[in-house]
Amino acid sequence: MISGFRDVTPQAIAELYDRYSERTAALLGGSIHFGHWPDPAESAPTAPAAPATSVATASARMTRLMTDALGVGPGDRVLDAGCGTGRPALQLARTTGATVTGITLSGEQVRLASAAAAAEGLSDRVSFRLADVAEARFPADSFDGAWLFESLLHMPDPRHVLRRIHDALRPGARLAIANVVERAPLPAASRPALDTFCALNRIAAILPLADYPALLADAGLAVESVTDVSEHSVPQTLRALCAAIRADGTDVPPEEREERRTLLDAMDRLAVTPELGYAIVVASKPRRP
């Protein structure tokens, strides 16, 4: 079952991230994506409410997995479609020597990401700008790699977006996707929590993991690997985020406090819903004969 496909507009996504990016990044240690906890003890039922490994460290680990999946090096050009606060792009550039173009719908994210690039002295190789990947036009065969780091879930027409990225990649280049997925149909008791999570986070679609090979093939991309990292990511990230929100002393308006309570209730439920997962999917644009 596909969750989402709500009436999510670019404006709604931009408003969400303009409003919450800086605060969410502070709660999660800089990035605003799920982390990776490889220690089995941290996913045990007795694990603490907030995993011992910091979210910032876990987020960097997930970015490293994505970086390794792309396999780019010095001088390669990479498209970061849905760049967030820019931390993954900066880590990618710093560790590989690649040049990264990050695009986002949020002006606030462009500001935060550009400031971070300047602070790290990487503005010559990492740039960020306002653009909608569904509408942006890049020269054909212009990137040596691309990733969709928890951004495909915001897009009502993922097939269209994947075709756009296919056209922008050079033959042989890889696309890496990190995304929340449905590993199996959610039980009825968890479905309202996922609906709430999608609505509050402007998520257009959480796709079944089994749908990805056909989705990518339809865009002309060949699947290389599908890695389910759910047990090392979803419960830990959701527990950590819930703990950080509950500990946050920032004064917020009454309507936002109610929204927070609703979101926390949903994430508490989803943290113990193993059917909700997280995967890294790698595909490539076939080389020409």
C-alpha positions, 0 to 999 in steps of 0.5 A, a space after each residue: 500500500 502506498 502512503 501519502 500522495 497527498 496534495 503536497 505543493 512545492 509552496 507547502 514544502 518550502 514553507 515547512 522548511 523555511 519555518 523549521 529547518 534551523 530548529 530541526 537541524 539544531 535538534 538533530 545535530 546539523 543534518 535533518 535526515 535519519 541516522 545509522 546506528 550499527 550497534 545491535 545493542 542500540 536497537 534492543 528493547 532495553 535501549 535508552 529512549 535516546 540512543 547513546 550514539 549522538 544523532 549527529 554521528 549517526 547522521 554522518 554515518 548514513 551520509 557515509 553510506 550514501 557517499 560510498 554508494 555513489 562512488 564519486 571522486 575528485 572532480 566529479 560533479 554531483 547533484 544533490 536534489 533536495 539538499 536540506 541544510 547542506 551537511 550531506 553535500 559538504 561531507 560528500 565534497 570533503 571526503 571525496 573531492 567532488 563538486 556538488 550542486 545542491 537544490 532545494 525549494 526552501 530559501 532558508 535552506 539555501 541560506 543555511 547551507 551556503 553559510 555552512 559551505 562558507 564556514 568550511 571553506 568549500 564554497 568553491 566546490 559546493 553551491 546551493 540554489 533555489 530550484 524544483 527538481 521536477 521543473 529544473 532543466 540541466 544539460 544532458 549527461 552533465 552529472 557524474 552522480 546524484 542523490 535523493 536524500 530523503 527528498 523523493 518522499 516529498 514528490 507527488 510524481 516520483 517517476 517524473 523526477 527520476 526521469 529528469 535525473 536520468 537525463 541529467 546523469 552521464 552514462 554509467 553514473 549512479 543515483 543513490 536514494 535514501 528514503 523511508 519505505 514501507 517494508 510490509 503493509 502497516 497494521 491498521 493500528 499504526 496507519 493513523 500514525 503514519 498518516 499524521 506523520 505524512 501530513 505534518 511533514 508534507 510527505 507526498 508518498 512513502 512507497 513500498 520498498 518492493 516498488 523501487 526496482 520497477 519505478 527505477 526501470 521505468 525511468 531508464 535506470 538499472 538497479 544495482 543494490 537495495 539495502 534495507 537498514 531499517 533496524 539500524 535507523 528508524 526506531 533509533 532516529 525516531 526515539 532520538 528525535 522525540 527525546 530531543 523535542 521533549 527536552 527542547 525548551 524553546 517557547 512555541 505558540 500554543 497551536 505549535 505545541 499541539 502540533 508537536 504533541 500530535 507529531 510526538 504521539 505519531 513518532 512514538 507509535 512508528 518507532 515500534 512499527 517494524 513495517 515502516 523502514 528505511 532503505 538505500 537504493 542504488 541505480 545507474 544510467 546504462 552506458 551507451 552501446 
